[in-house]
Amino acid sequence: MTTLIDTTFPRTLDEWVQQFTQPAWRGSRIEGWLFEGVAARRAAERRLAEAGVSAQLRSAYKPLVFHVLEEVEASTLAAVKLTYPVHAQALPQRFLQEAYPLAALLAHCRLDLVAGGADLHYHLVCTHQDGGRSETTVFAPNRLHTDPQGLTHLSPTGWLRATKPGSDTPAIDAACATDVQQLFEEALRCVDAHAWPAREPYFERLDIRVDMPGIEHRTAVGHETISSFEALHEDLYFSLLEMFQRRSGRAAQDRRLQPGQIVPDIRASRYAARLRISHNRFDAPAQDLCGRAQPEADVALELVGDPLSPERIAACMGQLGGEAFTARSLQGRAVAGLYRQGASAPVLISGGQHANETSGVVGALRAAQVLHTRADAHFALIPLENPDGYALHRELRLQHASHMHHAARYSALGDDIEYRDQPPFHEREARHQGLALSGAQLHVNLHGYPAHEWTRPFSGYVPRGFELWTIPKGFFLILRHHAGWQAEAEALLEHVSAALARVPGLLAFNQRQMALYERHAGPIPFAIRHGMACTVSEVDRPGAPVTLITEYPDETVDGDAFRLAHTVQMQTVLAAVDAWQPLARRHR
C-alpha cells in the first residue's frame, strides 16, 4: 500500500458554533448554508440560541427542496408559482433540475414553473387552501470556479451571513468553503500532484476513503434519496476519471481509458471529515469473502428482490446445460457463458456490462430459463460480463445499499469493456466467443441507469457528459445497427416495444417517471413508441449487426421495484427473440 494523504478537515458546523457563541456575537442573527443534515443543523441552532444568537442553518445542497421539506406546511397549499434562476454559466434547466423532485412533492397542488433571471434566488408565491397568500425567497448559494480541467462551473457552495445587533447590514455575507468542499478539492489536488507512471494503468486500485458528516434523506417520492455521501462518491469518481483522461492524452469521453480501479468509499461520521487516499494491490479473495457477508434469500428467480450473488448466478448457469465457455477478468474471476444450439435464429443475451446495473443479470437468467424449455431455442448467454465491477458493487453496498455506486460501473482496469478494442481483451473475450459460437446477428444487451437523481454538486451539479441520464425517465430502448440493417432494426423495435406495453405496470411506471422528468428537465429527448422512449442509430462498431440495449432505472431499487425491473428485462429478451425469427438473415 502507498499512502498519498491522511488528513482531517475541521467541521464547518462546529467552527461556526464556536465562533458565534463568543460574547461579541450575542444578540446577532446568523444565516448559514452548508452540507449537513437537518438534525445536526437544528442541534447547532439550539446551541447558538443558548448563547443569545438567532440562527437559521440550511442545506446548501438542493436548498429549495429542503426549504419545502423543512419550512413549508405543504399540505395546506393549493397552488405554487415557482420562479427559478437561469444563469449564463449553467444549463438553462440547471436550477429547475436542482429543485427535483418538487413537482412530485407538491403533486396535490397546482405548480407553475417560470424561468427567471441570473439572481441566485428561487421565488415562491404560495396560495393556501384557506385563500391566504404568502411569498418566499429562497437563496441558492453558488460559486463560479474553474476545475482542474480548466472548465468553469457554477456549483453549490457553503455561505455565511452574520448581522450584528442593531444593524441591517450583514457584517459577513460571503461564500464559505465548507469542510466537504475543502476535502473534495484536496483529494483532486493530491491525486493530480502524485508521480504516476507514464502509461496506463496508473495503479491497480486507488482507494479514496472519506468519513464525514453529511446528508442522507430518503424522500416520499419513489426511490428518491438525497445524499451528500453519494454525491461526493459520484463527483470524486468522475472528477478523477476526467483527471486521468487528461493525463493520458485521450479525448474527452473516450471510454477506452484504463487508469485502474478508482474506489471512493464515503461513510457517515459525526466527527471532523477525514480523507485517506492510497493505491493498493488487488485482493480479489478478500473482496469476495467480504461480499459473502450479504444475506441472500433462497427464493425463485422471479421473486428475487436484490442483486444476485456470484454463487447464485453460477448455480443458475449450471442448471441450464448447453456448451459452457469462459473468459477471465483482470482480477482472475470467471466470465461464464453458455451456448445452446437450436434450429431457430440465434441471439446473444448479455447483462452486467456495467456492473452496478444489476436487474439485467437476473433478467438474462430468467429469459434463459424460459428459452431452455423451447426445443428449438438457439442462443448464447453471458449474464454477468463484468464480475470485477460486480464484486466492487457488492463491497460498496455493504455501506450504502441505496446508492448508485458508479465506481463499480466499469472494469477493474477502469474502462468500459464495450469499447475495449485492443488485446488483452479479458472480459470482452466472452462476448467474442458467444458471437463466434452462435453466429448471432442480434445482441440483446441488458442495462440500467440511476433510479434517483444523479448529481455532481462540486463540479457544476449536472454530471458532465451524462446530462440526459440525471433524472429517471422510465424504461427505454436503444437500438444500434450496422449499415444496411435499418429495416430489420426498426421492425424489431416496433415489435418489442409493442410487446412490452403489455407488461403489467410498466406503462403506468413510465408515464409517472416521464411526467416528472419533463417538469424538471424538459421534453423527453427520444421518440416514444407504445409508451416507451426509443432511439435508433447507425454505428460502425464490432459485434452483431443489430444490438438492442435496454435501459431500466434499476440502480438502487430493491423489493417489488427490483422484481418489476428484472421482469421487464426478461420480457424484452423474450420479445426480441420472437421478433427476430422472421427478421434474421438466413445464410443463403
N, C-alpha and C positions, 0 to 999 in steps of 0.2 A: 504493500500500500504506500502510495505517495500522497502526503497531505499538502494541499495548496493553501488552505486557510482554516482556522478555527477561531472564531471571534464572536463577540456579542454586541448588541446594539441596545442602548437604554430604551426602555419602554416609553414611548411618547406620552401615553396617558399618565404614567406615573410622574414624568417630568413636569407635565402641566399642573398636576395636583400639587407637587412640591413647590413649584414656582408661585402659584396663585393662592396658596394658603399662608403665604408670608403676610405679616401685618400691613405692609404697604398697599396690598391689593384689597383690603377689607372694604366692603361696600361696592366693589366693582361688578361689572357684568361681563361674562365670558361666553363667547360662542366658538366652538371648535368642531372641526370635521376631521375624522381620522378613520383608519381601517380597523375598527373594533366592534364587537358585538354589543347588543343593547344592554345586557346585564352589566358588563364592565363599565359602559358609559354611565349608566344610572348610578352605579356604586360610586364612581368618581364625582358625579354631580352632588351626591349626598355629602361626601367628604368636603367638597368645596362649600356647600351650604353651611356646614358646621363652622367654617372659617369666615362666614359672613359674605360669601361670594355667590352671586346668582349665575349659574352656569347652564348652558344648553349644549350638550355634546352630541353630535350627529354623525351619521355614516358618510364618509367621503366616497364610498363605493355605492353606486346606484342610489343617490341621495333622494330622488323623487319617490322611488318605490318605498324606501324606509320611512320617508315622511308620511306617506299614506298609511303604512302599516303601524306606525308608532304614534302619529299625531292627529289622525283623521278618524272620526267615527263613520266609517264608510257605509254602514247600514242605514244611516239617516239621509244619504244622498239620493237625489232624484236625477240630477244632471250635472255634468262637469265639462267645462271648456278648458282645455289644456293648451297653452301656447308654449312651445318648446324651442330652445335655441337652435340656430343654424349658423355654424361658424365656418369661415373660409378655409380654415386649416383642418377641417374634419369632413367626413362624408355627410351629405345632406341629411340622412336619416340617423346620424350617429346618436343624437340625444333622444330621439324617439325610440331608438333601439335600447338605449340605456334605461328607458322607462319601462321596458318589458319586464314582467307580463301585466302591466297595469290594466290593459283592456280586459283581461280575464278577471283580475281582482275587482274591477268595477263593472262586471258584466250585468249587474242588476240595474244599472242606471244608464242614461244616455251619456256618451262620451264623444265630444268633438275635439279633434286634434288639429291644431293650427300651427303652421311653421312661423317662427318668429325671426328675430334678428340675432346679431352676434353676441349680445349681452348674455352672460352665462347664468341666467336665471330661468327657471320654469315659472309660469304664471298660471295659477289655478283660480277659476271662478266657479264656485260651487253653489248649486241650487239645492236646497234641502227639501225633504218631503213635506215639511210644515210650511213651506213657502219662503223660508228665510234664505238669505244670500250671504255668502262670505267670499273674500278674496285673499289669496295667499301667494307670496313669492317664495320660491324655494331655490336657494343658491346651489349651483353645481360647480364646486371648486375644481379648476383645471389649471394646468400649466403648459406652456409651449416649451418644448425641449427637443434636442437632437439626440438620436440614438447612436450606438457605435457604428451603424452602417451609414451614418450621415443623413438619415431621413428625419424630417421634422414631424413631431406628433403633438397633438393636444390630448393630454392624459389627465385622468383624475388625480388629485393631489390632496394632501392634508392642508388645512387652513386654520389660522388662529386669529380671532378678533377679540380684543380686550378693551373695555371702556371704563375709565376711572369714574369714581363718584362725582356727580355734578357736571359731567361733561357729556355732550352728544357726539363728540368726535373720538373715534377709537384711538387709543394710544398705540395699539398694534392691530394691523389689518393686512395680513400677508400670507402667501403660501408657506407651508411648512413641510419640509421633507421628513415624513414620519419614519418610524423605525423600519417598517416593511419596505418603504421606498429606498431607504438607505441600504438595506440588506440586498435588495434586487440589484441596485447599481454596483454595489461592491462585488457581488457574485460575478457580474459580467466583466468588471474591470479585472478581477483576479484571474479569471479563465483566459481573458484576452492577453494578459501580460505573461502568462506562463510560456515556457520554452517547449513548445510541442514539436514532435518530429516533422520533417519536411513533407512526408507523404501520408495519405490516408491508409489505414485507420490511425488516428492520433492516440488512441487509447483502447483498452478493452471495455471498461466500464467507468464512466465518470459519475460519481455519486455526489449529489448536492443535498445534504441533509439540513433541514430547517426545522427548528422548534420555535413556535411563536404564538402570541395571542392573535385572535382574529375573529372572523365572522363565519358562522355555519348556520344557515337559516333555511329550513325546508318550508316552502310556501304551500298554500292550499290549492295550487294550480298544478295538476298533473304531477310530473316528476321534477318540477322546477325547484332547484336548490340554488341559493345564493351563498357562495363560499369563497372567502378570500384565500383559503388554503388551496382550493382547486385552481383558482385564478392565478395564483403565484406559480403553481406547478406548470400550468399551461404557458405562462409568459416566460418563465425561465427556460423551459424546454425549447420552445420555438425561437426565442432570442438566441440561445446558444447554438441551435441548428443554423440560424442565419449567420452567426459569427463564424462558424466553421465553413459555411458555404463561401463566405467572402475570403477566408484564409485559403481555401482550396483553389480559388480562381474560377470556380464553376459559376454558370449563370444562375440568377435567382430562380427558385422553384425547380432546379434540376434535381430530381429525386434519386439520382444515382450517387449522390454524396454518401460516403461511407466513413463518417468520423469515428464510429464506435457507438456504444450504447450510453445515452445520456439519461440519467435517472434522478429527477428531482423527487425527493421524499419529504413532503411537507406535513408536519404534525402539530397538533394543538398543544399549547403550553400556557400557563398563567404567568410565566416569568419573562424576563428580557429575551428578546429574539436572539437565537443563536444560529450561526451559519458555519457549517463544516463542509468543505469540498475536498474530495480525494479522488485519485484514479486508482483502480484496483483490477486485479485479475478476475476473470470469470470464475464462479464456483457453482456450476450447474447442479451438482448433487445436493449441496446445502440449500440452494434455492428450491429445488423440487421437494426436499424434505419440509421446508417452510410452507410450501403450498399445500401439502397434505394435511396441514393443521385445520384446513377449512372443512367443515362438515358437509356431507353431500347426501341428499335424500335418495333412498332406494326406491325410485318410482319409475314408471314407464316414461319413455322419452316425451310423449305428448303432454305429460304432467310436470315436466322439469320447469322449475321457476328461477333457476340461477345458472350461470355458466357451468358447463360440464368439466369434470376433472379429466386430465390426460388419461388416467386409468379407465375411466368410463368410456371415453372415446375409443380407446384401443379395444375394449371389450365389445363394443358395438361393431367395430370393424371386423372382429373375429367371427361374429355371428353371421356376417353377410356372405362369407365364402368368396369365390372368384379368385382371380390371379393377383397375388399381392405384389406391389412394387414399393420401393423405398428410396428416399434421398436422405441426406444428413444435413442438419442445420450446422451453423458455425460452431455452436456450443456442443455439438455431438448428439442432439436429440433426433429421433426418427421422424421424418415426414412421411407418414404412412398413406399409401394409396392402394386402391384395388381396381382391377379391370374385370368387368363382367361382359362376356361376349354374347351376342344375340343377333336375331335376324333384323331387328329394327335399325333405324338410322341412329348412329352413336352420338352421345352428348358427353362432354366433360363437365363435371359438377365440382365446384370447389368452394371452400369457406375459410375464414380465418387468415386471409392475406394480411389484413390489418387486425392484429390480434386482440385489440380492445373492442372489436365489433363481434360480439360473441353469439348472437342469435343465429347467424348463418351456419355456424358449426352444427348446432342442433338441427336446423332446418335441412341441411345437406344429408345428415344421417337419417332423419325421418323420411325424406324423399327416397333415399336409397332403400330403406326398409320396404316401402311400397313397391318400388321398381323390382325389388328382389322377388316379389310374388308374381311378376309377369314373365311368362315363359320366353318371350321374345325381347325382353329388355336388353339394351346394349349401351353400356355407359362406363366411364372411368370416374372414380370418386377420390377426391383429396379433401377431407373435411376440415383439416387444420394445416394450412400451408406455412404458418409461422409459429412453430412451437416455442422458440426462444422468446418472442414477444409475448406469447400466451403465458409463459412461466413468469415473466415480469409482471404481467397484468394480475396474476394470482397473488404475487408477492405484494403489490401495491394495494390490492383490495383488502388485505388484512387490516390496513389502517383506515381506508376510506372506500367502503363498498359502493357508495353512491356517487363517486367521482368518475370522470370520463377517462382519465389516465392516458393521454396521448403519447406519453413516453413509451408506452407498450405498443404503439401503432406499428412501428417499423421493426426491422430485423435487429439482431444483436450487432450487426455492422452499422446500424443507423440508417439503412437505405430502405426504399420501397422495393420489395422483390419483384413487383410487376415490371420495374424499369431496369432490372439488372441485366445488362446486355454483354457482359464480358465474364469469362471463367475466372475463378471457380464460381459455379452457379449456386452451389449449396442447395437451399430450399427450392429454388426455382427448377432444379433438375427434376423434381417430382412432376411438375407441370409438363415439362418436355416429355417425360415418359408417358404420362397419361394421354397426351395428344398423339404420340407415336403409336402406342398400343391400340388405341381406339380408332384413330383416323377421324376424330370428331371435327365437324365443321362448325359446331355450336359449342360455346363455352358459357355456362351459367355460373357467374361469379358472385357469391353472396356477400354483401357488405352491409355496414350500418353507419350511423353518424350520431352526434350528440342528441340525447333526448331532452336536454335542457340547454339553456343559453350558454354559449361558449364565448369567453372574453379574454382579452389580454390588457388588463387595466393600466399597466405601466408602459405600454407601447402603443398608445392611441386607442385602446379599448377594443376595437374591432380586429379580429385576427387577420393579419395581412396575408393575402393570397387565398383566404378561405372565407371571403366576405359573404358568399351565398350559403354558408353552412352554419352560421352562428345562431340561428333560431330554428327550431324544428318546424318542418312544413309537411309532415306526414310521410307516408311511404311513397317512393317514386322509383322510376326505372330509367336507366341509362343504356342506350343501345349503340354499340360501336361496330362498324362493319368495314371490310376492305372494299376497294373499288370493284364495282360490278356486282355487289351483293345487296344493294339498297332495297330491291323489291322483296327479297326474302326477309330482310331485316324489318321492313315496315309491316309485312304480313304477320311476322312473329309478334311484334309489339302489339298490334291490334288484337290478336287472339289472346295473348297473355293478359293484357290489361282488362279485356272484357271478362275473362275467366276470374280474375282477382276481384272484380267488382262484386262477385257473388260470395266472397268470403265474409261470413257474419262479423259485423262490427268494423270492418276495415274502412268502408266509405264514410261512416259517421266519424271515425277517428281522423281520417284525412280532412274531412270538412272542418272539424274543430281546429286542427292544427293550422290548416291553410288560412282560415279566417283570422286567427290570432297573428300569424306571420304577416299577413297583409296589413293589419292595423299598425304594426311596428316596423316593418321593413319594406313595405311597398308591394307591388304586384308580384305574384309567383313568376319567376323568370323562365318557366318552361311551359310548353303546351300541355293541356290537360286532356287526357283520354280516359273515358269511363271513370272519372273521379280521381285519376292519378296523374301526377305530374310526370312527363316523359320527355326525354331528349334523345335525338338521333344524330350521330356524326360519323363521317367517313374518316378512317385512320389508316396510317401506314405503319403498322407495328407487327412484331412477331406474334404468332398464336393463331387461334382459329379464325376463319374469315368473318364469323359473326360472334360477338360477345354481348351477352345480356347481363348487366350489372344491377343488382338490387341495392336500394338504399333505404334501410329501415331505421328510424330513430331509436336505437336499442342501447346506446351507451349509457349505462347506469340503471336501466329498468330491471325489475325483478317481479316475481309473482305472476299475477294474471297478465300484466303488461308484457312480460318476457314470453309467456306462453303464446300470446297473440303474435308477437314478433316472430317466433320460430315457426308458428303455423303458417304465417304469410310467406316466409322464406320457403318452406316446404311446398306450399301450393304453387309458388312461382316456378319452382323446378318442374313439378308435375305438369303444369300447364305448358311450359316451354317444350318439354319432351313430346307431349301430344301434338302441339302445334308444328313442331319441326319435322314430323314424319313426312307430310306431303311436300315440304319445302326443301328438304335436303337434296343435294345434287348427287344422284347415284353415279357410280363410276360407269362410264359408257364410252 
